[in-house]
Amino acid sequence: MMLSLNHVSGGYLTRRIIRDLTFGIHTGEIIGLVGLNGAGKSTTLRHITGTLKPMDGEVTINNKDWYSQRDKLALIPDKPYLYPNLTVYEHFEFIKSIYRINTDNYLNALLDRYLIRSHLNKYPFALSKGTQQKVSIISAMIANPTFLIIDEPFMGLDPRGLKYFTEDLNRLKREGVGIILSTHMLTIAEDLCDRIIVLHEGNQQYYKGRSYLSTDDFKDRSLEDIFFSMIEDKR
């Protein structure tokens, strides 16, 4: 199965932020989306999740209209959004009812893994930013998505949470989930991602697999070195 962007351009009202993006996300792989602030990363993800509609082009899942396949997606946003009138426990129950799933064993394992069990009866205002982020991560994972869309997930995670989250992303990949990850953390992207997309000023500058590091042009250079050399070339 594949989630595809086909010549997608879009933004807000009449202002185009991204232009002519074309790439695909296969199940069982992790794609990294990197770029400077304002490059269009979050805007790209909002087009994938349907928050924004393309001005041109289309987003499809297995060659089918995005809307008819939207239940195959789950999102971890850059800023956790938790329902203010629901406790953490009620939040998870709500997610389970929406997706019509019974994942109690999986949820219980994640509660212990991310140290959330003691927070189940709390409301969002009583949670730290890092704890809210962990609740958001668990909510997306228990939805059992085919494609997981992630926007800057590492901010606010403590070292333990970061370790387990990166391990879980690799586990989900092995289980066949397709993942697109927007991040500023290039070293993590280099370790995690099978392919890298570089966005600059809304344009797709680079779209390569992990093998790029062994080519003559990029041999012995880190993703950070490659990224900055490309960005400087565009100045």
SERO-4910 file (N, C-alpha, C, O; in steps of 0.05 Angstrom, whole numbers):
BEGIN
 pado doro    nc1    nc2    nc3   cac1   cac2   cac3    cc1    cc2    cc3    oc1    oc2    oc3
  Met    A     17    -24      0      0      0      0     18     25      0     40     24     11
  Met    A      8     46    -12     24     70    -15      7     95    -12    -15     97    -23
  Leu    A     17    114      3      6    141      5     22    159    -14     46    161    -11
  Ser    A      8    173    -32     22    188    -53     14    217    -53    -10    224    -50
  Leu    A     33    234    -57     28    262    -64     36    266    -93     58    260   -101
  Asn    A     17    275   -109     21    277   -138     19    307   -146     -3    318   -149
  His    A     42    319   -149     44    347   -158     27    365   -140     12    382   -150
  Val    A     30    362   -114     14    377    -95     26    405    -90     49    408    -83
  Ser    A      9    425    -94     16    453    -86     -7    462    -68    -30    455    -72
  Gly    A      0    479    -48    -21    488    -30    -10    506     -9     14    512     -7
  Gly    A    -28    516      8    -22    534     29    -47    544     42    -65    529     49
  Tyr    A    -48    570     47    -70    583     61    -82    605     45    -68    622     35
  Leu    A   -109    604     41   -123    623     24   -111    623     -4   -111    602    -17
  Thr    A    -99    645    -12    -87    646    -39    -57    644    -38    -43    647    -58
  Arg    A    -46    640    -14    -17    640    -11     -6    611    -13    -13    594      4
  Arg    A     10    606    -33     22    580    -36     47    577    -18     65    594    -19
  Ile    A     47    556     -3     70    551     15     87    528      3    111    530      4
  Ile    A     74    508     -7     88    485    -20     81    484    -49     59    492    -57
  Arg    A    100    475    -65     97    476    -94    106    449   -107    129    441   -105
  Asp    A     87    437   -121     92    414   -138    107    391   -124    127    381   -134
  Leu    A     97    384   -101    110    362    -86    100    335    -97     76    331   -100
  Thr    A    119    317   -103    112    291   -112    130    270    -98    154    270   -102
  Phe    A    117    253    -82    132    231    -69    112    212    -58     88    218    -56
  Gly    A    121    188    -51    104    168    -40    115    156    -14    139    156     -9
  Ile    A     97    146      3    105    133     28     94    105     26     70    100     25
  His    A    112     85     26    104     57     26    100     47     54    111     58     73
  Thr    A     83     28     57     81     15     83    107      1     89    121     -9     71
  Gly    A    115      1    115    140    -12    123    164      5    118    186     -6    115
  Glu    A    162     31    116    185     48    114    181     74    129    158     82    135
  Ile    A    203     88    135    202    114    148    214    135    130    237    132    121
  Ile    A    199    156    124    209    178    108    214    202    126    196    208    142
  Gly    A    236    215    123    242    239    139    237    264    122    246    265     99
  Leu    A    224    283    134    218    308    121    233    330    136    226    336    159
  Val    A    254    342    124    270    361    138    272    387    122    268    388     98
  Gly    A    277    408    137    279    435    125    280    456    147    275    450    170
  Leu    A    287    480    139    288    503    157    260    510    166    240    501    155
  Asn    A    258    527    187    232    538    195    220    552    171    233    567    157
  Gly    A    194    547    166    180    560    144    184    546    117    175    557     97
  Ala    A    198    523    117    203    509     92    178    497     80    176    491     56
  Gly    A    157    492     97    133    479     88    128    451     98    111    437     88
  Lys    A    143    443    119    140    416    129    113    411    141     99    392    134
  Ser    A    105    428    160     79    425    173     56    428    153     36    414    155
  Thr    A     59    446    134     39    450    113     36    425     97     14    417     89
  Thr    A     58    412     90     57    387     75     42    366     91     25    352     79
  Leu    A     47    363    116     33    343    133      4    350    135    -13    331    136
  Arg    A     -3    375    136    -32    382    138    -46    376    112    -70    370    112
  His    A    -33    376     90    -45    367     65    -48    336     65    -68    326     54
  Ile    A    -29    322     76    -31    293     78    -55    285     96    -69    266     89
  Thr    A    -58    299    118    -79    291    137   -106    303    130   -126    296    143
  Gly    A   -107    320    110   -133    331    101   -141    357    115   -163    367    110
  Thr    A   -125    367    133   -131    393    146   -132    415    125   -148    434    127
  Leu    A   -114    413    105   -114    432     82   -119    416     57   -111    393     54
  Lys    A   -133    429     38   -138    416     12   -118    428     -8   -113    452     -8
  Pro    A   -107    411    -26    -88    421    -46   -101    441    -65   -124    439    -72
  Met    A    -85    462    -72    -94    480    -93    -91    467   -120   -106    471   -139
  Asp    A    -70    451   -122    -65    434   -146    -55    407   -137    -45    404   -115
  Gly    A    -59    387   -154    -50    360   -148    -69    346   -129    -91    355   -123
  Glu    A    -60    322   -120    -78    306   -103    -61    288    -85    -38    282    -90
  Val    A    -74    281    -63    -64    261    -44    -81    236    -46   -105    238    -43
  Thr    A    -68    213    -50    -83    188    -53    -71    167    -34    -48    169    -27
  Ile    A    -87    148    -28    -78    124    -13    -85    100    -29   -109     93    -33
  Asn    A    -65     86    -39    -69     63    -57    -86     70    -81   -104     55    -89
  Asn    A    -80     94    -92    -94    104   -116   -124    110   -111   -139    113   -130
  Lys    A   -131    112    -86   -159    119    -79   -159    147    -66   -140    156    -54
  Asp    A   -182    160    -69   -186    186    -57   -179    186    -28   -187    168    -13
  Trp    A   -165    207    -19   -156    208      9   -180    205     28   -178    190     48
  Tyr    A   -201    219     23   -223    220     42   -235    192     48   -242    186     71
  Ser    A   -236    175     28   -248    149     32   -229    130     47   -237    109     57
  Gln    A   -204    138     50   -184    122     64   -173    135     90   -153    126    101
  Arg    A   -187    155     99   -176    171    121   -173    156    147   -157    164    164
  Asp    A   -188    134    150   -186    119    175   -159    103    177   -153     91    197
  Lys    A   -144    103    155   -118     90    155    -96    108    166    -73     99    168
  Leu    A   -102    133    172    -82    152    181    -85    158    211   -107    158    222
  Ala    A    -62    163    223    -61    174    250    -40    196    251    -20    194    237
  Leu    A    -44    216    268    -27    239    269    -16    243    297    -31    241    317
  Ile    A     10    248    299     22    259    323     30    288    317     50    292    303
  Pro    A     15    307    326     20    335    318     44    347    333     53    336    353
  Asp    A     53    370    323     76    383    336     68    394    364     85    395    382
  Lys    A     44    402    368     34    411    394     11    392    402    -10    392    388
  Pro    A     14    378    424     -6    358    431    -34    372    435    -36    393    448
  Tyr    A    -54    360    423    -81    370    427    -96    349    442   -102    327    431
  Leu    A   -103    355    467   -118    336    483   -145    350    491   -145    374    496
  Tyr    A   -166    335    491   -192    346    497   -192    356    527   -188    339    545
  Pro    A   -197    381    531   -193    392    559   -212    381    579   -206    381    603
  Asn    A   -235    371    571   -255    361    590   -254    331    594   -272    320    607
  Leu    A   -234    318    582   -231    289    585   -206    284    602   -185    297    598
  Thr    A   -208    264    619   -183    255    632   -167    239    612   -176    233    590
  Val    A   -143    232    620   -126    217    602   -139    190    596   -139    181    573
  Tyr    A   -150    177    616   -164    151    612   -187    155    592   -190    139    573
  Glu    A   -203    175    596   -226    180    579   -217    187    550   -231    180    531
  His    A   -195    200    548   -184    206    522   -178    181    507   -185    178    483
  Phe    A   -164    162    520   -158    136    506   -183    121    499   -185    109    478
  Glu    A   -203    121    517   -228    108    511   -242    120    487   -254    107    471
  Phe    A   -240    147    485   -252    161    462   -238    153    436   -252    148    416
  Ile    A   -212    152    436   -197    143    412   -205    115    404   -209    109    381
  Lys    A   -207     97    424   -215     69    418   -243     68    406   -247     52    388
  Ser    A   -261     85    415   -288     84    404   -289     95    376   -305     85    359
  Ile    A   -274    115    370   -273    127    343   -263    106    323   -275    103    301
  Tyr    A   -241     93    330   -229     74    311   -242     46    314   -234     27    299
  Arg    A   -260     43    333   -274     17    337   -254     -6    341   -255    -26    327
  Ile    A   -236     -2    360   -215    -21    365   -215    -29    394   -225    -15    412
  Asn    A   -205    -53    399   -201    -63    427   -171    -69    430   -162    -90    422
  Thr    A   -157    -51    442   -128    -53    444   -119    -51    473    -98    -39    479
  Asp    A   -134    -63    491   -128    -60    520   -100    -70    527    -86    -57    542
  Asn    A    -93    -93    516    -66   -104    523    -44    -86    513    -25    -80    527
  Tyr    A    -47    -77    488    -28    -58    476    -27    -32    492     -5    -22    498
  Leu    A    -50    -21    498    -51      4    513    -38      0    540    -23     18    548
  Asn    A    -44    -21    554    -32    -25    580     -1    -27    579     13    -16    596
  Ala    A      9    -40    558     38    -41    555     50    -13    550     71     -7    560
  Leu    A     36      3    534     46     30    528     44     48    552     61     65    557
  Leu    A     23     45    568     21     61    593     45     56    611     55     75    623
  Asp    A     53     31    614     76     25    631    102     34    617    120     44    631
  Arg    A    104     31    592    128     38    577    134     68    579    157     76    582
  Tyr    A    113     84    577    116    113    577    109    126    604    108    150    606
  Leu    A    105    109    624    100    119    652     76    137    653     77    159    665
  Ile    A     54    129    641     30    145    640      8    135    659    -11    149    664
  Arg    A     11    111    669    -10     99    685    -18    117    709    -42    119    716
  Ser    A      1    130    721     -5    147    745    -20    172    737    -29    187    755
  His    A    -21    178    711    -35    203    702    -63    198    691    -75    217    681
  Leu    A    -72    173    692    -97    167    678   -121    183    687   -139    189    670
  Asn    A   -122    191    712   -146    205    722   -142    236    722   -158    251    733
  Lys    A   -120    245    709   -115    274    707   -126    286    682   -130    272    662
  Tyr    A   -132    312    683   -140    327    660   -115    340    647    -94    343    660
  Pro    A   -116    347    622    -93    357    608    -79    380    621    -54    382    621
  Phe    A    -94    398    634    -81    422    646    -61    414    668    -44    429    676
  Ala    A    -65    390    680    -48    380    701    -23    365    692     -7    356    708
  Leu    A    -20    363    666      2    348    654     24    366    644     19    388    634
  Ser    A     49    357    647     71    372    635     70    369    604     55    352    594
  Lys    A     85    386    590     85    385    561     95    357    552     84    346    533
  Gly    A    116    347    565    126    321    557    106    299    561    104    280    545
  Thr    A     91    300    583     71    279    588     48    282    568     38    261    559
  Gln    A     40    306    562     20    310    541     29    297    514     14    285    500
  Gln    A     55    301    508     65    290    483     64    260    484     58    247    463
  Lys    A     70    248    506     69    219    508     40    208    505     36    188    493
  Val    A     21    223    516     -7    215    513    -14    217    483    -29    200    473
  Ser    A     -5    237    469    -10    240    441      2    217    425    -10    207    406
  Ile    A     26    210    432     40    187    419     25    161    423     20    147    404
  Ile    A     17    156    448      2    131    453    -25    131    438    -33    110    428
  Ser    A    -38    154    438    -64    156    424    -61    148    394    -78    134    384
  Ala    A    -40    157    382    -36    151    353    -29    121    350    -39    109    331
  Met    A    -13    110    368     -5     83    364    -27     63    369    -29     43    355
  Ile    A    -45     69    388    -67     49    394    -88     50    371   -105     32    370
  Ala    A    -87     70    354   -106     71    331    -98     50    310   -114     46    291
  Asn    A    -75     38    312    -66     18    293    -68     28    264    -81     16    247
  Pro    A    -55     51    258    -57     62    232    -40     47    211    -21     33    218
  Thr    A    -48     50    186    -31     40    164     -9     60    159     13     52    152
  Phe    A    -15     86    162      4    107    158      4    126    182    -17    134    192
  Leu    A     27    131    193     30    148    216     44    174    208     66    174    197
  Ile    A     31    197    213     41    223    205     51    237    230     36    240    249
  Ile    A     76    245    231     88    255    255    102    282    250    118    285    232
  Asp    A     95    302    266    105    329    263    121    337    288    110    342    309
  Glu    A    148    339    285    165    348    306    158    334    333    151    348    352
  Pro    A    161    308    335    151    294    359    171    294    382    163    287    405
  Phe    A    196    301    378    216    296    398    218    319    419    229    315    441
  Met    A    207    342    413    209    365    431    192    358    456    169    350    454
  Gly    A    204    361    479    190    356    504    194    328    515    187    323    539
  Leu    A    204    309    499    208    282    509    234    281    525    254    292    517
  Asp    A    233    267    548    257    263    563    273    241    550    263    227    532
  Pro    A    298    237    559    315    217    546    303    189    545    306    174    526
  Arg    A    289    181    567    276    155    567    254    154    546    251    134    531
  Gly    A    237    174    546    215    175    526    226    175    498    214    162    480
  Leu    A    247    190    493    259    191    466    269    164    458    265    155    435
  Lys    A    283    150    476    293    123    470    271    104    462    272     90    442
  Tyr    A    250    103    479    228     84    474    212     92    449    203     75    434
  Phe    A    210    118    444    194    126    420    209    118    395    196    108    376
  Thr    A    235    123    393    250    115    369    249     85    366    248     75    343
  Glu    A    251     70    388    248     41    386    221     33    375    219     15    359
  Asp    A    200     47    385    173     40    375    169     47    346    154     33    332
  Leu    A    181     68    337    179     75    308    191     53    291    180     45    271
  Asn    A    214     42    300    226     20    285    209     -5    286    207    -20    267
  Arg    A    197    -10    310    178    -33    312    154    -30    294    147    -49    280
  Leu    A    142     -6    293    119     -2    276    127     -6    246    112    -17    231
  Lys    A    151      4    239    160      0    212    162    -30    206    153    -39    184
  Arg    A    173    -46    224    175    -75    220    148    -88    217    145   -108    203
  Glu    A    128    -76    231    101    -87    230     86    -78    205     63    -86    201
  Gly    A     98    -61    189     86    -54    163     73    -27    162     59    -20    143
  Val    A     77    -10    183     66     17    183     84     35    166    108     34    168
  Gly    A     72     52    149     86     73    135     87     98    151     66    107    161
  Ile    A    111    110    154    114    133    172    127    156    157    147    152    144
  Ile    A    116    180    160    130    204    151    134    221    175    116    227    191
  Leu    A    159    230    179    169    243    203    181    270    196    201    271    182
  Ser    A    169    291    205    180    318    202    196    324    227    186    322    249
  Thr    A    222    332    223    239    338    246    261    357    239    270    358    216
  His    A    270    371    259    295    387    257    319    372    266    342    380    262
  Met    A    315    348    278    337    333    290    348    315    269    340    292    265
  Leu    A    368    325    254    379    311    231    393    285    238    393    266    223
  Thr    A    406    284    261    420    259    269    400    237    273    405    214    266
  Ile    A    377    243    286    356    223    290    344    215    263    340    191    258
  Ala    A    339    234    245    329    228    219    348    209    203    339    191    190
  Glu    A    373    215    205    393    198    191    393    170    201    395    151    186
  Asp    A    389    166    228    389    139    239    363    124    233    364    100    229
  Leu    A    341    139    233    314    126    232    304    121    203    292    101    197
  Cys    A    310    140    186    295    142    161    307    126    138    331    126    134
  Asp    A    289    114    122    298    100     98    302    119     75    319    114     58
  Arg    A    286    140     75    289    161     54    286    188     66    274    191     87
  Ile    A    299    208     53    299    235     63    288    254     42    295    252     19
  Ile    A    270    272     50    260    293     33    269    320     45    264    325     69
  Val    A    283    336     30    291    363     39    273    383     26    271    384      1
  Leu    A    259    399     42    243    421     32    257    447     37    269    451     58
  His    A    256    465     17    268    491     21    250    512      7    246    511    -18
  Glu    A    239    530     23    221    551     13    198    539     -3    190    549    -24
  Gly    A    188    516      7    165    503     -5    170    485    -28    152    473    -40
  Asn    A    195    483    -36    203    466    -59    217    441    -50    232    441    -30
  Gln    A    212    420    -64    225    394    -58    252    394    -71    255    393    -95
  Gln    A    273    394    -54    301    396    -64    315    370    -66    334    367    -81
  Tyr    A    306    350    -51    321    326    -48    303    303    -39    286    307    -21
  Tyr    A    306    280    -52    288    258    -45    304    233    -51    304    223    -74
  Lys    A    318    222    -31    336    200    -36    333    179    -15    322    184      7
  Gly    A    342    154    -21    342    133     -2    367    133     14    385    149     10
  Arg    A    369    114     33    392    113     51    418    109     36    439    117     46
  Ser    A    417     97     12    441     91     -3    455    117    -12    478    115    -22
  Tyr    A    442    140     -9    455    165    -17    482    169     -3    500    182    -14
  Leu    A    484    158     21    509    163     37    533    148     25    555    154     33
  Ser    A    528    129      7    550    114     -4    558    123    -32    577    112    -44
  Thr    A    544    143    -43    550    153    -69    575    170    -68    582    180    -47
  Asp    A    588    173    -91    613    189    -92    609    218    -83    626    229    -69
  Asp    A    586    230    -90    581    258    -83    578    261    -53    586    282    -42
  Phe    A    567    241    -39    560    245    -11    576    226      7    570    225     31
  Lys    A    595    212     -3    609    192     12    622    204     37    635    225     35
  Asp    A    619    191     60    631    199     85    621    226     95    633    239    112
  Arg    A    598    235     85    586    260     95    560    254    110    545    236    101
  Ser    A    555    268    131    531    264    147    507    277    133    511    294    115
  Leu    A    483    270    141    459    283    131    460    313    137    452    329    121
  Glu    A    470    320    160    472    348    167    490    364    148    483    385    139
  Asp    A    513    352    141    531    365    121    517    368     94    518    389     81
  Ile    A    504    346     85    490    347     59    468    368     60    464    383     41
  Phe    A    452    368     82    430    387     84    440    416     81    429    432     66
  Phe    A    460    423     97    469    451     97    483    459     71    481    482     62
  Ser    A    496    440     58    508    447     32    487    452     12    490    469     -6
  Met    A    465    437     13    443    442     -6    429    468     -1    422    483    -20
  Ile    A    424    474     25    411    499     31    428    523     24    418    543     14
  Glu    A    454    521     29    472    544     22    473    548     -8    475    570    -18
  Asp    A    471    526    -23    471    528    -53    447    543    -63    448    554    -85
  Lys    A    425    544    -47    401    557    -56    399    587    -48    380    600    -55
  Arg    A    419    596    -33    418    624    -23    426    643    -45    426    667    -40
***
